[in-house]
Amino acid sequence: MNRPEAALAKSPTSLAIASFLRHNAGLKMRQGILNGKRQDFFRCKRGIRALMSPAYGKACKKNALLPAIETEDDAIAVFRELPMNQLAIRVERLTRSVYEEKKKQDPNAPLPPVATLSKVKGEPTLIIVRDQVVSSADDIYYVWMWENVPLTTYLYAGLFAIAIFTVVLFPLWPPVLRRGVWYLSVGMLCLLGAFFAMAIFRLVLFGVTYFVASPGLWLFPNLFEDVGFVDSFIPFYAWNVKPERKSKKAKKAKALKSEDKEGVKEKDKEGVKAKDKEGVKEKDKEGVKRSVTLEDAE
């Protein structure tokens, strides 16, 4: 095996780790600009936490390629498989302030031009760091250099290739199939022509009725609206009447009415509370009077 093939080879263990972490929600991945392309990056500490989570323990039982993890040092050692196999590499976020500081410290620092810095909010420019340190510190970021392509993608690609190959071999089809495809294509063309004819007819009808019987009549008024297929043909016709827009004064009047209703309700509640308090006071007075009369009688 030559050197380029050895460099491209990935260990099965590293691929299993990458498969577990690639679309893990605990990483809270964001997008950054690396070499002019958008790439997903995340904090290293979140990857370590994901490896120490119960979900990873369950995945270890199902996949024998995943190494067992008991301590944080074990998680760091497992995570280190990603940069070693170039599945994820350490990067640094390069903002304008960081760029200026680096230029002040070292004018000859290998930094990209200022014009290449990302101007999109939330998508910083990323640069690769030589020291591939794995730590739970907040300022250590990693970017994914590997994408897990699902099996369904290859399946759809194969079906698409088969479909194209089948169309190319159309002259070799049996006569029955070719005749059926011809009838089907003619039917689709007729349907498409009928649709355009209906669209032109409804436009002409609206133009005539707009001057003869204002405000004009539309056939299938929802034909070009953002609705479902069946709703596009409902109703059959409608007059070109625009819905009345409520003026600001009407809105203010409604708001004042609602405020008045709320005020009346609050007053009613206050009145009920006051009556309850008066009733309690009267009962207390009656109780005092009764106690006084009993004392006089004794």
SVG drawing of the C-alpha trace seen along z (x, -y; Angstrom):
<svg xmlns="http://www.w3.org/2000/svg" viewBox="-83 -57 89 63">
<polyline fill="none" stroke="black" stroke-width="0.4" points="0.0,0.0 1.5,-3.4 1.4,-6.5 -1.6,-8.3 -3.8,-5.2 -2.5,-4.8 -3.3,-8.5 -6.9,-8.1 -7.6,-4.9 -9.7,-5.4 -9.8,-3.0 -13.1,-1.2 -13.1,-2.5 -12.7,-6.1 -15.5,-5.7 -17.8,-4.2 -17.0,-7.2 -17.6,-9.7 -20.9,-8.0 -22.1,-8.4 -21.1,-12.0 -21.7,-13.4 -25.4,-14.2 -25.5,-14.2 -27.8,-16.9 -25.7,-17.4 -22.9,-18.9 -25.0,-21.9 -23.2,-22.3 -23.0,-25.6 -21.8,-26.5 -18.6,-28.4 -16.6,-29.3 -13.5,-27.2 -11.6,-27.7 -14.6,-29.4 -17.0,-26.5 -19.6,-26.1 -18.7,-23.5 -20.2,-22.3 -18.1,-23.0 -18.6,-22.4 -17.0,-22.8 -14.6,-20.0 -16.1,-19.8 -19.5,-19.0 -18.1,-16.1 -16.5,-14.8 -19.8,-15.1 -21.5,-13.2 -19.0,-10.4 -19.7,-10.3 -23.5,-10.3 -25.7,-7.3 -26.6,-7.2 -23.0,-6.3 -23.1,-3.5 -26.2,-2.1 -24.5,-2.5 -21.4,-0.6 -23.6,2.4 -24.9,2.5 -21.7,1.7 -18.6,3.6 -16.3,1.1 -17.0,-1.6 -14.5,-1.6 -15.8,-1.6 -15.5,-4.9 -15.5,-5.2 -13.6,-8.5 -13.1,-11.8 -9.5,-10.8 -11.0,-7.8 -13.4,-10.1 -10.5,-12.4 -8.5,-9.4 -11.5,-8.2 -12.1,-11.7 -8.5,-12.0 -9.2,-9.3 -11.1,-11.9 -8.2,-14.3 -5.8,-11.4 -7.9,-10.0 -8.7,-13.5 -12.4,-13.1 -12.6,-16.2 -9.8,-18.8 -9.2,-21.6 -10.0,-25.1 -10.1,-28.6 -12.8,-31.2 -11.3,-34.2 -13.2,-37.4 -12.0,-40.9 -10.9,-41.6 -8.9,-38.4 -7.5,-39.0 -6.2,-42.5 -4.7,-41.1 -2.9,-38.4 -1.5,-40.9 -0.3,-43.1 1.5,-40.2 3.0,-38.8 2.7,-40.8 4.0,-37.8 1.4,-35.4 -0.2,-33.1 -3.7,-34.6 -6.2,-34.9 -6.9,-38.3 -9.3,-40.6 -11.6,-40.5 -12.2,-36.8 -13.5,-37.1 -17.2,-36.1 -19.6,-39.0 -22.6,-36.8 -23.7,-37.1 -23.4,-33.8 -21.1,-32.2 -17.5,-33.0 -14.4,-32.3 -12.5,-29.3 -8.7,-28.6 -7.0,-25.3 -4.8,-25.1 -1.6,-23.0 -1.8,-21.8 -4.7,-19.3 -5.3,-19.6 -8.3,-17.7 -9.5,-19.4 -12.8,-20.4 -11.8,-24.1 -14.3,-26.6 -12.0,-28.0 -11.3,-24.7 -13.4,-24.0 -13.4,-21.2 -14.8,-21.2 -16.1,-18.1 -14.2,-17.0 -16.3,-13.8 -19.9,-13.3 -21.8,-10.1 -23.6,-9.4 -26.7,-7.2 -27.5,-4.1 -30.7,-5.6 -28.6,-8.2 -26.8,-5.4 -30.1,-3.7 -31.8,-6.8 -28.7,-7.4 -28.9,-3.9 -32.6,-4.2 -32.0,-7.5 -29.2,-5.9 -31.5,-3.0 -34.3,-5.4 -32.0,-7.3 -30.6,-4.1 -34.2,-2.9 -35.2,-6.2 -32.0,-6.0 -33.0,-2.5 -36.5,-3.7 -36.0,-2.5 -35.5,1.1 -38.8,1.1 -41.6,3.4 -44.1,1.8 -46.9,2.0 -44.9,0.0 -43.9,-2.6 -47.5,-3.0 -48.6,-3.4 -46.0,-6.0 -47.0,-7.9 -50.7,-7.9 -49.7,-9.0 -47.5,-11.9 -50.3,-13.1 -52.8,-13.0 -50.5,-15.1 -49.9,-17.6 -53.7,-17.9 -54.2,-18.4 -51.6,-21.1 -53.1,-22.8 -56.5,-22.7 -55.1,-24.4 -53.5,-27.2 -56.7,-27.6 -58.8,-27.9 -56.3,-30.5 -56.6,-32.6 -60.4,-32.3 -60.9,-33.3 -58.6,-36.3 -60.6,-37.4 -63.9,-36.9 -62.7,-39.0 -61.6,-41.8 -65.1,-41.8 -67.1,-41.7 -64.8,-44.3 -66.2,-46.9 -69.7,-45.4 -70.6,-44.3 -68.1,-45.9 -66.2,-44.8 -65.6,-41.8 -66.1,-38.0 -63.4,-35.5 -63.7,-31.8 -61.8,-29.7 -60.6,-32.7 -58.2,-30.5 -56.6,-28.9 -53.2,-30.6 -53.4,-31.0 -51.2,-29.1 -53.8,-26.4 -54.2,-22.7 -55.1,-21.1 -58.8,-20.7 -59.1,-24.1 -57.7,-25.7 -61.0,-24.9 -63.3,-26.0 -65.4,-28.1 -66.4,-27.9 -66.7,-31.7 -66.5,-34.9 -66.8,-38.6 -63.7,-40.7 -64.6,-42.3 -61.7,-43.1 -62.3,-42.5 -62.9,-45.7 -59.9,-46.9 -60.7,-48.1 -59.6,-51.6 -57.4,-52.7 -60.4,-54.5 -62.5,-51.3 -59.6,-49.4 -59.2,-52.2 -63.0,-52.1 -62.9,-48.3 -59.9,-48.6 -61.8,-51.3 -64.9,-49.1 -62.9,-46.1 -61.2,-48.4 -64.6,-49.7 -65.9,-46.1 -62.9,-45.1 -63.4,-48.2 -67.1,-47.3 -66.1,-43.7 -63.5,-45.0 -66.1,-47.4 -68.6,-44.6 -66.0,-42.4 -65.2,-45.3 -68.9,-45.8 -69.3,-42.1 -66.3,-42.2 -67.7,-45.4 -71.1,-43.7 -69.4,-40.6 -67.4,-42.8 -70.6,-44.7 -72.4,-41.4 -69.6,-40.1 -69.6,-43.4 -73.4,-43.2 -73.1,-39.6 -70.4,-40.6 -72.7,-43.4 -75.6,-41.0 -73.3,-38.6 -72.2,-41.5 -75.8,-42.5 -76.9,-39.0 -74.0,-38.6 -75.0,-41.9 -78.6,-40.9 -77.7,-37.6 -75.5,-39.3 -78.4,-41.7 -80.7,-38.8 -78.3,-37.0"/>
</svg>
